[in-house]
Amino acid sequence: MSQDNMEALQEVSMQIILGAGNARADIQSALKAAETFDFEAAEEKLAQAKKHMSQAHSVQTETIQQEARGEEIVFSTLFTHAQDHLMTVMSEWNLARNLVRLSRSLDQRIKKLEDNGK
């Protein structure tokens, strides 16, 4: 693999890490919004996180497809780390999405009970 290709793989790796990191920050913001019952803001932040993850995933997929087409991609610890980071954040997003939905549902049920008690 040429020096240019190594540098390109490093750049791809950093794009994936950056996208995953931005997604993680959005996920944390979504959970904080849900803590204060601001579910619209939570959903907005989850949507932003999804965009960051999708961009990072597209870059990762292109690199994997290059290898599938027969282009040589040498092992890179940084690329492996980037993939791991993205996978972890995708899992966090799924959990956060479910927590926000559950919190919203419970909040609605509690409000309904409170309204019926009046």
C-alpha positions as CSV (number, residue, x, y, z in Angstrom):
1,M,0.0,0.0,0.0
2,S,1.4,3.4,-1.0
3,Q,2.0,6.2,1.4
4,D,-0.9,8.1,-0.2
5,N,-3.2,5.2,0.5
6,M,-2.1,4.9,4.1
7,E,-2.8,8.6,4.6
8,A,-6.2,8.2,2.9
9,L,-7.0,5.4,5.3
10,Q,-6.0,7.5,8.3
11,E,-8.2,10.3,7.0
12,V,-11.1,8.0,6.6
13,S,-10.5,6.6,10.1
14,M,-10.5,10.1,11.6
15,Q,-13.7,11.0,9.7
16,I,-15.4,7.9,11.2
17,I,-14.1,8.8,14.7
18,L,-15.2,12.4,14.4
19,G,-18.7,11.4,13.1
20,A,-19.1,8.9,15.9
21,G,-17.9,11.4,18.5
22,N,-20.3,14.0,17.3
23,A,-23.1,11.4,17.4
24,R,-22.2,10.5,20.9
25,A,-22.4,14.2,22.0
26,D,-25.8,14.5,20.4
27,I,-26.9,11.3,22.1
28,Q,-25.9,12.7,25.5
29,S,-27.7,15.9,24.8
30,A,-30.8,13.9,23.9
31,L,-30.7,12.0,27.1
32,K,-30.3,15.3,29.1
33,A,-33.3,16.8,27.3
34,A,-35.3,13.7,28.1
35,E,-34.4,14.1,31.8
36,T,-36.2,17.5,31.7
37,F,-39.1,16.1,29.7
38,D,-38.2,18.0,26.6
39,F,-38.9,15.1,24.3
40,E,-39.0,17.2,21.1
41,A,-35.4,18.4,21.8
42,A,-34.4,14.8,22.6
43,E,-35.9,13.6,19.3
44,E,-34.1,16.4,17.4
45,K,-30.8,15.5,19.0
46,L,-31.3,11.8,18.2
47,A,-32.0,12.8,14.6
48,Q,-28.8,14.8,14.5
49,A,-26.9,11.9,15.9
50,K,-28.3,9.6,13.3
51,K,-27.0,11.9,10.5
52,H,-23.5,11.9,12.0
53,M,-23.6,8.1,12.3
54,S,-24.9,7.8,8.7
55,Q,-22.1,9.9,7.4
56,A,-19.5,8.0,9.3
57,H,-21.0,4.7,8.2
58,S,-20.9,5.7,4.6
59,V,-17.2,6.5,4.8
60,Q,-16.6,3.1,6.5
61,T,-18.7,1.3,3.9
62,E,-16.9,2.9,1.0
63,T,-13.6,1.7,2.4
64,I,-14.9,-1.9,2.9
65,Q,-16.3,-1.9,-0.7
66,Q,-12.9,-0.8,-2.0
67,E,-11.4,-3.9,-0.4
68,A,-14.2,-6.1,-1.8
69,R,-13.4,-4.7,-5.3
70,G,-9.9,-6.1,-4.8
71,E,-8.1,-2.9,-3.8
72,E,-5.5,-3.6,-1.1
73,I,-6.4,-2.2,2.3
74,V,-3.8,-3.1,4.9
75,F,-4.6,-3.7,8.5
76,S,-4.9,-0.4,10.4
77,T,-5.3,-0.3,14.2
78,L,-6.7,3.2,13.8
79,F,-9.3,2.1,11.2
80,T,-10.3,-0.9,13.5
81,H,-10.6,1.6,16.4
82,A,-12.8,3.8,14.3
83,Q,-15.1,1.0,13.3
84,D,-15.3,-0.1,17.0
85,H,-16.1,3.4,18.1
86,L,-18.9,3.8,15.5
87,M,-20.4,0.4,16.3
88,T,-20.5,1.3,20.0
89,V,-22.1,4.7,19.3
90,M,-24.7,3.0,17.1
91,S,-25.6,0.7,20.0
92,E,-25.8,3.7,22.3
93,W,-28.1,5.5,19.9
94,N,-30.5,2.5,19.8
95,L,-30.5,2.4,23.6
96,A,-31.0,6.2,23.9
97,R,-33.8,6.1,21.3
98,N,-35.6,3.4,23.3
99,L,-35.1,5.3,26.6
100,V,-36.5,8.5,25.2
101,R,-39.5,6.6,23.8
102,L,-40.0,4.8,27.2
103,S,-39.7,8.1,29.1
104,R,-42.2,9.8,26.8
105,S,-44.6,7.0,27.2
106,L,-44.3,6.9,31.0
107,D,-44.6,10.7,31.2
108,Q,-47.8,10.6,29.1
109,R,-49.3,7.9,31.4
110,I,-48.4,9.8,34.5
111,K,-50.0,13.0,33.1
112,K,-53.1,11.1,32.2
113,L,-53.4,9.7,35.7
114,E,-52.8,13.1,37.2
115,D,-55.5,14.6,34.9
116,N,-58.0,11.8,35.9
117,G,-57.3,12.5,39.6
118,K,-58.4,16.1,39.4
